[in-house]
């Protein structure tokens, strides 16, 4: 089921080997706090200087804390049910959005309780209080707003490991900034968003194999920059597939009667046309299924035939990201074709068991 959400913008701000982030224990800079959705913004001049001088060094300094006793459980089996119980989380989402699906996969796998607010994709009244207008948005304890699916996942993972730091303190490692996309349009981006902010002691335990952290970041980025762009051209490939996709979107989403009728028929027709433009924009083959097949087979090859997951015996953040993106096609022709014509099935079924076995949300 295709996403009715704003897609990932291809912006390359950082090419650093490691970001630098200083976390202070006292009060400091916070991001997206309060119902007004206030956002700290990096001045354009400062951003320009940073890019010119640093070439993407980012903002990172290792967290000064000892190795946590629960770290091993984050790598192996999903953690105990109370590991995120101190967080009161509300996820604002479109159910069929792949970026929202990524966040749900992370929360469900780690058994972190959360509530869902389904956003009406037409009026978006549920997030009218926020100046950030995309989903997912995650509210923490009713006061702190997290934006961008990859920032949400990285920040929460950091918190699970380093719970002596607050969410607002951790968010200072993921600065919001204004950048330009490939079309020259100004967009909001976030620095270091694929990094879990841990010091060397944590890092050696969380990423015990050589280059495993590098590979996790690489494939998380790949899921956002490439895989997600294959979804719409495939689920809206033909008029019939487009109609089936919107039938699911309307049933699962938050639409009024008229909105649902309009979205199903007019939306399906529009997205069928738009999918052709997306195919050209991303230089896809005439048969877009072939690009999807190649992408998922590339992923399976990266996981390796002797590994259950990219994370080894248990999923890492790249596994959860790829699964979250692909999951939005379930029940559609594109998903069935992918399962039948690629090598993804065994990995996908293992991921289903890991994520679906630990339901932790209430709608």
DRENVORO-117043 format. One line per 4 residues: number of its first residue (from 1); for each residue x negated, y, z negated of N, C-alpha, C. Coordinates in steps of 0.2 Angstrom, whole numbers, plus 2048, in hexadecimal, padded with zeros to 3 digits. Layout:
NUM> X:Y:Z:X:Y:Z:X:Y:Z  ... $
//
This chain:
1> 7FC:7FA:800:800:800:800:7FC:806:800  7FD:80A:805:7F8:80F:806:7F9:815:801  7F4:818:800:7F4:81E:7FB:7F7:824:7FD  7FB:827:7F9:7FE:82D:7FB:7FA:832:7F6 $
5> 7F4:833:7F8:7F0:837:7F3:7EA:83A:7F8  7E7:83F:7F5:7E2:843:7F9:7DC:83E:7F8  7D9:83D:7FE:7D3:839:7FF:7CD:83C:7FC  7C8:838:7FC:7C1:83A:7F9:7BE:83E:7FF $
9> 7BB:844:7FD:7B8:848:801:7B0:846:801  7AE:846:807:7A7:844:808:7A2:84A:807  7A0:84B:801:79B:850:7FF:795:84D:7FC  78F:84F:7FF:789:84D:7FC:785:852:7F8 $
13> 786:852:7F2:783:857:7EE:77D:855:7EA  77D:84F:7E8:777:84C:7E5:774:846:7E8  76D:846:7E8:76A:840:7EA:764:83E:7E5  766:83F:7DF:761:83E:7DA:760:837:7D8 $
17> 75A:835:7D6:759:82E:7D3:75D:82E:7CD  75D:833:7C9:761:832:7C2:763:839:7C0  769:83A:7BE:76B:841:7BB:769:842:7B5  769:849:7B3:766:84B:7AD:76C:84E:7A9 $
21> 76E:84C:7A3:773:84E:79F:772:84F:798  773:855:795:772:856:78E:778:856:78A  779:851:785:77F:851:781:77E:853:77B  781:859:778:780:85B:772:786:859:76D $
25> 784:858:767:789:856:762:78E:85C:760  78C:862:760:790:867:75E:795:869:764  798:86F:762:79D:871:767:79A:874:76D  79C:873:773:799:875:779:79E:876:77F $
29> 79C:875:785:7A0:876:78B:7A4:870:78B  7AB:871:78D:7AF:86B:78E:7B3:86D:795  7B6:867:797:7B8:868:79E:7C0:865:79E  7C4:869:7A1:7CB:867:7A2:7CF:866:79B $
33> 7CE:86A:796:7D1:869:790:7D7:86D:790  7DC:86A:78C:7E3:86E:78B:7E7:86D:791  7EE:86E:790:7F3:86D:795:7F2:872:79A  7EF:877:79A:7EE:87C:79F:7E9:879:7A4 $
37> 7E5:874:7A3:7E1:871:7A7:7DB:876:7A9  7D8:879:7A4:7D3:87D:7A5:7CD:87A:7A7  7C9:87D:7AC:7C3:879:7AF:7BD:87E:7AE  7B7:87B:7AC:7B1:87F:7AC:7AE:87E:7B3 $
41> 7AC:883:7B6:7AA:883:7BD:7A3:886:7BE  79F:882:7C1:798:885:7C3:798:88A:7C7  795:890:7C6:795:896:7CA:791:894:7D1  794:897:7D6:791:895:7DD:78A:897:7DD $
45> 788:89C:7DB:781:89E:7DB:77C:899:7D7  77F:897:7D1:77B:892:7CE:77B:88B:7D1  780:889:7D4:780:883:7D8:77B:884:7DE  77B:889:7E1:776:88A:7E7:76F:88A:7E5 $
49> 76E:88D:7DF:767:88C:7DC:765:885:7DA  76A:882:7D7:769:87B:7D5:767:876:7DB  76B:877:7E0:76A:873:7E6:763:875:7EA  762:87B:7EA:75C:87D:7ED:755:87B:7E9 $
53> 756:87C:7E3:750:87A:7DF:74F:873:7DD  755:870:7DC:755:869:7D9:756:864:7DE  759:865:7E4:75A:860:7E9:75E:85B:7E7  762:85C:7E2:767:857:7DF:764:853:7D9 $
57> 760:857:7D5:75E:853:7CF:763:852:7CA  769:855:7CA:76F:854:7C6:76D:856:7BF  771:854:7BA:771:856:7B3:770:850:7AF  76B:84D:7AD:76B:847:7A8:765:848:7A3 $
61> 767:846:79D:762:845:798:765:83F:794  761:83A:793:764:834:790:767:835:789  76C:832:788:76F:832:781:76B:830:77C  76A:834:777:766:832:771:76A:82E:76C $
65> 76A:828:76D:76E:823:768:76B:81C:769  76C:818:764:76A:811:764:76F:80D:768  76C:807:769:770:802:76D:776:800:769  77C:800:76D:782:7FF:769:783:7F7:769 $
69> 786:7F5:763:787:7EE:762:78C:7EB:767  791:7EF:76A:796:7EC:76E:794:7EC:776  78E:7EE:777:78C:7EF:77E:78C:7E9:782  78A:7E3:77F:78A:7DD:783:791:7DB:785 $
73> 796:7DD:781:79C:7DB:783:79F:7DF:789  79C:7E5:78A:79E:7E9:790:79B:7E6:796  796:7E2:795:793:7DF:79B:796:7D8:79D  798:7D4:797:79A:7CE:798:7A2:7CD:798 $
77> 7A5:7CB:793:7AC:7CA:793:7AF:7D1:791  7B5:7D3:793:7B9:7D9:792:7B8:7DA:78A  7B7:7E0:788:7B7:7E2:781:7BD:7E0:77D  7BC:7E0:776:7C2:7DF:772:7C7:7E4:773 $
81> 7CD:7E2:772:7D3:7E7:773:7D3:7EE:770  7CF:7EE:76A:7CF:7F5:767:7C9:7F9:769  7C6:7F7:76F:7C0:7FB:770:7C2:802:773  7C7:803:776:7CA:80A:778:7D0:80C:775 $
85> 7D1:809:76F:7D8:80A:76B:7D8:811:768  7D2:814:767:7D1:81B:764:7D3:820:769  7D4:81E:770:7D5:823:775:7DD:823:777  7E0:829:777:7E7:829:779:7E7:82C:780 $
89> 7E8:827:785:7E7:829:78C:7ED:829:790  7EE:82E:794:7F4:82E:798:7F1:82F:79F  7F3:82B:7A4:7F1:82B:7AB:7F6:82E:7AF  7F5:833:7B3:7F9:836:7B8:7F7:834:7BE $
93> 7FC:830:7C2:7FA:82D:7C8:7FF:82C:7CD  7FD:82A:7D3:801:827:7D8:800:820:7D8  804:81B:7D7:803:814:7D6:7FF:811:7DC  800:814:7E2:7FE:811:7E8:7F7:814:7EB $
97> 7F5:819:7E7:7EE:81D:7E8:7E8:818:7E6  7E4:817:7EB:7DE:813:7E9:7DA:816:7E3  7D9:81C:7E3:7D5:81F:7DE:7D8:81E:7D7  7DF:81F:7D7:7E2:81D:7D0:7E2:816:7CF $
101> 7E2:811:7D4:7E1:80A:7D3:7DB:808:7D0  7D5:80C:7D2:7CF:80B:7CF:7CF:80C:7C8  7D2:812:7C5:7D2:813:7BE:7D6:80E:7BA  7DC:80C:7BD:7E0:807:7BA:7DC:800:7B9 $
105> 7D8:7FE:7BE:7D4:7F8:7BE:7CF:7F9:7B8  7CC:7FE:7B8:7C7:7FF:7B2:7CA:7FF:7AB  7CF:802:7AB:7D3:802:7A4:7D5:7FB:7A2  7D8:7F8:7A7:7DB:7F2:7A6:7D6:7EC:7A4 $
109> 7D0:7ED:7A8:7CB:7E8:7A7:7C8:7E9:7A0  7C7:7EF:79E:7C4:7F0:797:7CA:7F0:792  7D0:7EF:793:7D5:7EE:78E:7D6:7F5:78A  7D6:7FA:78E:7D7:801:78B:7DE:803:78C $
113> 7E2:804:786:7E9:805:787:7EA:80C:78A  7EF:80D:78E:7F0:813:791:7F8:814:793  7FA:81A:794:801:81B:797:800:81E:79E  806:81C:7A2:806:81F:7A9:80B:824:7AA $
117> 809:829:7AD:80E:82E:7AF:80E:82E:7B7  813:82B:7BA:813:82B:7C2:815:832:7C4  811:834:7C9:812:83B:7CB:816:83B:7D2  81B:83F:7D2:81F:840:7D8:81A:843:7DD $
121> 819:840:7E3:814:842:7E8:816:848:7EC  81C:849:7EC:81F:84F:7EF:81F:855:7EB  822:855:7E5:822:85B:7E1:81C:85C:7DC  81A:856:7DA:814:856:7D5:816:85A:7CF $
125> 81C:85A:7CC:81E:85E:7C7:81A:85B:7C0  819:855:7C0:816:852:7BA:80F:854:7B9  80B:857:7BE:805:85A:7BD:805:862:7BE  80A:865:7BE:80B:86C:7BF:807:870:7BA $
129> 805:86D:7B4:801:870:7AF:7FA:871:7B1  7F8:86D:7B6:7F1:86C:7B7:7EF:870:7BD  7E9:874:7BD:7E7:877:7C3:7E3:873:7C7  7E1:86D:7C5:7DE:867:7C9:7E4:863:7CC $
133> 7E5:863:7D2:7EC:861:7D5:7EB:85A:7D8  7E6:856:7D7:7E5:850:7DA:7E6:84B:7D5  7E8:844:7D7:7E8:83F:7D2:7E3:83A:7D4  7E0:836:7CF:7E2:836:7C8:7E0:83B:7C4 $
137> 7E4:83D:7BE:7E2:841:7B9:7E3:83D:7B2  7DE:83D:7AE:7DF:839:7A8:7DE:83E:7A2  7E4:83E:79E:7E4:842:798:7E1:83E:792  7DD:841:78E:7DA:83D:788:7DC:840:782 $
141> 7E0:83D:77E:7E2:83F:777:7E6:846:778  7E9:847:77E:7EE:84C:77F:7EA:853:780  7E4:853:780:7E0:85A:780:7DB:85A:786  7D8:855:787:7D2:855:78C:7D4:852:793 $
145> 7D3:855:798:7D5:853:79F:7CF:851:7A2  7CF:84B:7A5:7CA:848:7A9:7CD:847:7B1  7C9:84A:7B5:7CB:84A:7BC:7C6:846:7C0  7C8:843:7C6:7C4:83F:7CB:7C3:838:7C8 $
149> 7C5:833:7CC:7C5:82C:7CA:7BE:82A:7C7  7B9:82C:7CB:7B2:829:7C9:7B0:82D:7C3  7B1:833:7C2:7B0:836:7BC:7B3:833:7B6  7BA:832:7B7:7BD:82F:7B1:7BA:828:7AF $
153> 7B8:824:7B4:7B6:81D:7B3:7AF:81E:7B0  7AA:822:7B2:7A4:823:7B0:7A4:826:7A9  7A8:82B:7A7:7A8:82E:7A1:7AB:829:79C  7B0:825:79D:7B3:820:799:7AE:81B:797 $
157> 7AA:819:79C:7A5:813:79B:7A0:816:797  79E:81C:798:799:81F:793:79C:81F:78C  7A2:821:78B:7A5:822:785:7A5:81B:781  7A7:816:785:7A7:80F:782:7A1:80D:77F $
161> 79B:80F:782:795:80D:780:792:812:77B  793:818:77B:791:81D:777:796:821:773  799:81E:76F:7A0:820:76C:79E:826:767  798:827:765:796:82D:761:797:833:765 $
165> 797:833:76B:799:839:76F:7A0:83A:771  7A2:840:771:7AA:841:773:7AA:841:77A  7B0:840:77C:7B2:841:784:7B0:847:786  7B2:84D:783:7B0:854:786:7A8:854:786 $
169> 7A4:852:781:79D:852:782:79A:84E:788  79D:848:789:79B:844:78E:79D:847:795  7A2:84B:795:7A4:84E:79B:79F:853:79E  79C:856:799:797:85B:79B:791:858:7A0 $
173> 791:852:7A0:78C:84E:7A5:78F:84E:7AC  795:850:7AD:798:84F:7B3:79B:856:7B5  797:85B:7B7:799:862:7B8:79D:862:7BE  7A2:866:7BD:7A7:868:7C3:7A4:86E:7C7 $
177> 7A4:86D:7CD:7A1:872:7D2:7A5:873:7D8  7A4:878:7DB:7A7:87A:7E2:7A2:878:7E7  7A4:874:7EC:79F:872:7F2:7A4:873:7F8  7A0:871:7FE:7A4:871:804:7A4:86A:807 $
181> 7A9:868:80A:7AA:862:80D:7A7:862:814  7A8:85D:818:7A5:85C:81F:7A9:861:823  7AF:864:821:7B3:868:826:7B1:870:824  7AD:871:81F:7AB:877:81C:7B0:87A:817 $
185> 7B5:876:815:7BA:878:810:7B7:877:809  7B9:87C:805:7B6:87C:7FE:7BA:877:7FA  7B7:872:7F6:7BA:86D:7F2:7B7:86D:7EC  7BA:86A:7E7:7B8:868:7E0:7B4:862:7E0 $
189> 7AE:862:7DE:7AA:85C:7DD:7A7:85B:7D6  7A4:855:7D5:7A2:854:7CE:79B:851:7CE  796:854:7CB:78F:851:7CB:78F:84B:7C7  78B:846:7C9:789:840:7C5:78E:83C:7C4 $
193> 794:83C:7C8:79A:838:7C6:799:831:7C7  794:82E:7CA:793:827:7CA:78F:824:7C5  78C:829:7C0:788:827:7BB:78B:825:7B4  789:820:7B1:78B:81F:7AA:785:821:7A6 $
197> 787:826:7A2:781:82A:79E:77F:826:798  779:822:799:776:81E:794:76F:81F:794  76C:81E:78E:765:81F:78E:762:818:790  75B:818:78F:757:812:791:759:80C:78E $
201> 75A:80C:787:75C:807:783:763:804:785  768:808:786:76E:806:789:76E:803:790  76A:807:794:769:805:79B:767:7FE:79C  761:7FC:799:75E:7F6:799:763:7F0:798 $
205> 768:7F1:793:76D:7EC:791:773:7EC:796  775:7F2:798:77B:7F3:79D:779:7F0:7A4  773:7F2:7A6:770:7F0:7AC:76A:7EC:7AC  76A:7E6:7AA:764:7E2:7A8:760:7E0:7AF $
209> 763:7DF:7B4:760:7DD:7BA:75D:7E4:7BE  757:7E3:7C1:754:7E8:7C5:759:7EB:7CA  75A:7F1:7CB:75E:7F5:7D0:765:7F4:7CF  767:7F0:7CA:76F:7EF:7C9:772:7F6:7C8 $
213> 76F:7FB:7C5:773:801:7C4:773:805:7CA  76E:804:7CE:76E:808:7D5:773:805:7D9  773:7FE:7D9:778:7FB:7DD:780:7FC:7DB  781:7FD:7D5:787:7FF:7D2:789:805:7D5 $
217> 785:80A:7D4:786:811:7D7:787:811:7DE  783:80E:7E2:784:80E:7E9:78A:80B:7EB  78D:806:7E8:793:803:7EB:799:806:7E8  799:809:7E2:79E:80E:7E0:79F:813:7E5 $
221> 79A:816:7E7:79A:81C:7EC:79D:819:7F2  79A:814:7F4:79D:811:7FB:7A4:810:7FA  7A7:80D:7F5:7AE:80D:7F4:7B2:813:7F5  7AF:819:7F3:7B2:81F:7F4:7B1:822:7FA $
225> 7AB:821:7FD:7A9:825:803:7AB:821:80A  7AC:81A:809:7AD:816:80F:7B3:812:80E  7B3:80E:80A:7B9:809:809:7C0:80C:809  7C0:811:805:7C7:814:804:7CA:817:80A $
229> 7C5:819:80F:7C7:81C:815:7CA:817:81A  7C9:810:819:7CB:80B:81D:7D2:809:81B  7D5:80B:816:7DB:809:813:7E1:80C:818  7E1:812:818:7E7:815:81C:7E7:813:824 $
233> 7E1:813:827:7E2:811:82E:7E4:809:82F  7E3:805:82A:7E5:7FE:82A:7EC:7FD:828  7EF:801:823:7F5:7FF:820:7FA:803:825  7F8:808:828:7FD:80C:82D:7FB:80B:834 $
237> 7F8:805:835:7F5:803:83C:7FB:803:842  800:801:840:806:800:845:80C:804:842  811:805:846:817:808:843:81A:804:83D  81A:7FD:83F:81D:7F8:83A:819:7F8:834 $
241> 813:7F8:834:80F:7F8:82E:80F:7FE:82A  810:804:82E:811:80A:82A:818:80A:826  81D:808:829:823:808:826:823:803:820  820:7FD:821:81F:7F9:81B:81B:7FC:815 $
245> 816:800:817:812:803:812:816:808:80E  81A:80C:812:81E:811:80F:824:80E:80B  826:809:80D:82C:805:809:829:804:802  823:801:802:820:7FF:7FC:81F:806:7F8 $
249> 81C:80B:7FB:81A:811:7F7:821:814:7F4  826:814:7F8:82C:817:7F5:82F:813:7EF  82E:80C:7F0:831:808:7EA:82D:808:7E4  826:809:7E5:822:80A:7DF:821:811:7DC $
253> 822:816:7E1:820:81C:7DF:826:820:7DB  825:826:7DA:82B:82A:7D7:82E:82F:7DC  833:82C:7DF:837:830:7E4:83E:831:7E2  841:836:7E4:848:837:7E4:84B:833:7EA $
257> 852:833:7EA:855:82F:7EF:853:832:7F6  854:839:7F7:853:83C:7FD:84B:83C:7FF  847:83D:7FA:840:83D:7FB:83E:836:7FD  841:831:7FA:83F:82A:7FC:840:829:803 $
261> 846:82B:805:848:829:80C:844:82D:811  843:834:80F:83F:838:813:837:835:814  835:833:80E:82E:831:80E:82D:82A:812  832:826:811:832:81F:814:831:820:81C $
265> 836:824:81F:836:824:826:832:829:829  833:82F:827:82F:835:829:827:834:828  826:832:821:81F:831:81F:81C:82B:823  81F:826:824:81C:820:828:81B:823:82F $
269> 81F:826:832:81D:828:839:817:82D:839  817:832:834:812:837:834:80B:833:832  80B:82E:82E:805:82B:82C:803:826:831  807:824:835:805:820:83B:801:824:840 $
273> 803:82A:841:800:82F:845:7F9:831:842  7FA:833:83C:7F4:835:838:7EE:830:838  7F0:829:837:7EC:824:837:7E7:824:83D  7EA:825:843:7E6:826:849:7E1:82B:849 $
277> 7E2:831:846:7DE:836:845:7D8:834:840  7DA:830:83B:7D5:82E:836:7D0:829:839  7D3:825:83E:7CF:820:841:7C9:824:845  7CB:829:848:7C6:82D:84C:7C2:830:848 $
281> 7C4:833:842:7C0:837:83E:7BB:833:83B  7BC:82D:839:7B7:828:836:7B4:824:83A  7B5:825:841:7B1:821:846:7B3:819:845  7B9:818:845:7BB:811:844:7BC:80E:84B $
285> 7BC:807:84B:7BD:804:851:7C5:804:853  7C6:802:859:7CD:802:85B:7D1:7FE:857  7CE:7F8:856:7D1:7F3:851:7CF:7F5:84A  7D2:7F9:846:7D0:7FB:840:7CF:7F5:83B $
289> 7D2:7EF:83C:7D1:7EA:838:7CA:7E7:838  7C7:7E8:83D:7C0:7E6:83E:7BB:7EA:839  7BD:7F0:838:7B9:7F4:834:7BA:7F2:82C  7C0:7F1:82B:7C2:7EE:824:7BF:7E8:823 $
293> 7BF:7E3:828:7BC:7DC:827:7B4:7DD:826  7B1:7E1:829:7AA:7E2:829:7A8:7E5:822  7AC:7EA:820:7AB:7ED:819:7AB:7E8:814  7B1:7E4:813:7B1:7E0:80E:7AC:7DA:80E $
297> 7AA:7D8:814:7A5:7D3:815:79E:7D6:813  79D:7DC:814:797:7DF:812:797:7DF:80A  79D:7E1:807:79D:7E1:800:79C:7DA:7FD  79F:7D5:800:79E:7CE:7FD:796:7CC:7FE $
301> 793:7CE:803:78C:7CC:804:788:7D0:7FF  78A:7D6:7FD:786:7DA:7F8:787:7D6:7F1  78D:7D4:7F0:78E:7D0:7EA:789:7CA:7E9  789:7C7:7EF:784:7C1:7EF:788:7BA:7EE $
305> 786:7B5:7F1:78A:7AF:7F1:789:7AB:7EB  784:7AD:7E7:783:7A9:7E0:785:7AD:7DA  789:7B3:7DC:78B:7B7:7D6:793:7B7:7D7  796:7B7:7D1:79D:7B8:7D0:79F:7BF:7D2 $
309> 79B:7C4:7D0:79D:7CB:7D1:796:7CF:7D2  797:7D5:7D4:791:7D9:7D5:78E:7DA:7CE  792:7DA:7C9:78F:7DA:7C2:78C:7D4:7BF  78C:7CF:7C4:78A:7C8:7C1:790:7C4:7BF $
313> 790:7C2:7B9:795:7BE:7B6:79B:7C1:7B4  79B:7C8:7B4:7A1:7CC:7B3:7A1:7D2:7B7  7A6:7D5:7B9:7A7:7DB:7BD:7A3:7E1:7BA  7A0:7E5:7BF:79D:7EB:7BD:7A2:7F1:7C0 $
317> 79F:7F7:7BF:7A4:7FC:7C2:7A5:7FC:7C9  7A0:7FA:7CD:7A1:7F9:7D4:7A6:7F4:7D6  7A6:7EE:7D2:7AB:7E9:7D3:7B2:7EC:7D2  7B3:7F0:7CD:7B9:7F2:7CB:7BC:7F8:7D0 $
321> 7B7:7FC:7D3:7B9:801:7D7:7BB:7FE:7DE  7B7:7F9:7E1:7B9:7F6:7E7:7C0:7F2:7E6  7C1:7EE:7E1:7C7:7EB:7DF:7CD:7F0:7DF  7CC:7F5:7DB:7D1:7FA:7DB:7D3:7FD:7E2 $
325> 7CE:7FE:7E6:7D0:801:7ED:7D4:7FC:7F1  7D1:7F6:7F1:7D5:7F1:7F5:7DB:7EF:7F3  7DC:7EF:7EC:7E3:7ED:7E9:7E9:7F0:7EC  7E8:7F7:7EE:7EE:7FB:7F0:7F1:7F8:7F7 $
329> 7ED:7F3:7FA:7F0:7F0:800:7F4:7EA:7FF  7F4:7E8:7F8:7F8:7E1:7F7:7FF:7E1:7F9  801:7DC:7FC:808:7DB:7FF:809:7DE:806  804:7E1:809:804:7E3:80F:800:7DF:814 $
333> 802:7E0:81B:7FF:7DC:820:7F7:7DC:820  7F5:7E2:81F:7EE:7E3:81F:7EA:7DF:81A  7ED:7DF:814:7EA:7DB:80E:7EA:7D4:810  7EF:7D1:813:7F0:7CA:814:7EB:7C8:81A $
337> 7EA:7CD:81F:7E5:7CC:824:7DE:7CC:821  7DD:7D0:81D:7D6:7D1:819:7D4:7CA:816  7D9:7C8:812:7D8:7C2:80E:7D7:7BC:812  7DA:7BC:818:7D9:7B6:81D:7D3:7B6:821 $
341> 7D1:7BC:822:7CC:7BD:828:7C5:7BF:825  7C4:7BF:81F:7BE:7C1:81C:7BC:7BC:816  7B6:7BE:813:7B4:7BA:80D:7B5:7BC:806  7BA:7C1:806:7BC:7C5:800:7C0:7C1:7FB $
345> 7C3:7BC:7FD:7C9:7B9:7F9:7C6:7B6:7F2  7C1:7B3:7F2:7BF:7B0:7EC:7BD:7B5:7E7  7B9:7BA:7E9:7B7:7C0:7E5:7BD:7C3:7E2  7C2:7C5:7E7:7C8:7C8:7E5:7CC:7C5:7E0 $
349> 7CD:7BE:7E1:7D1:7BA:7DC:7CE:7BA:7D5  7C7:7BA:7D5:7C4:7BA:7CE:7C5:7C1:7CB  7C5:7C6:7CF:7C6:7CD:7CD:7CD:7CE:7CA  7D2:7CB:7CD:7D9:7CB:7CB:7DA:7C8:7C4 $
353> 7D6:7C2:7C3:7D7:7BF:7BD:7D4:7C3:7B7  7CE:7C7:7B9:7CB:7CB:7B4:7CF:7D1:7B2  7D2:7D4:7B7:7D6:7DA:7B6:7DD:7D9:7B3  7E0:7D4:7B7:7E7:7D3:7B5:7E8:7CF:7AF $
357> 7E3:7CC:7AD:7E4:7C8:7A6:7E4:7CC:7A0  7E2:7D3:7A1:7E2:7D7:79B:7E6:7DD:79C  7ED:7DC:79D:7F1:7E2:79E:7F1:7E7:797  7F1:7ED:798:7F0:7F1:792:7F4:7F8:793 $
361> 7F8:7F9:798:7FB:7FF:799:803:7FE:798  806:804:797:80D:804:796:810:80A:79B  815:808:79F:817:80D:7A4:81D:810:7A1 $
//
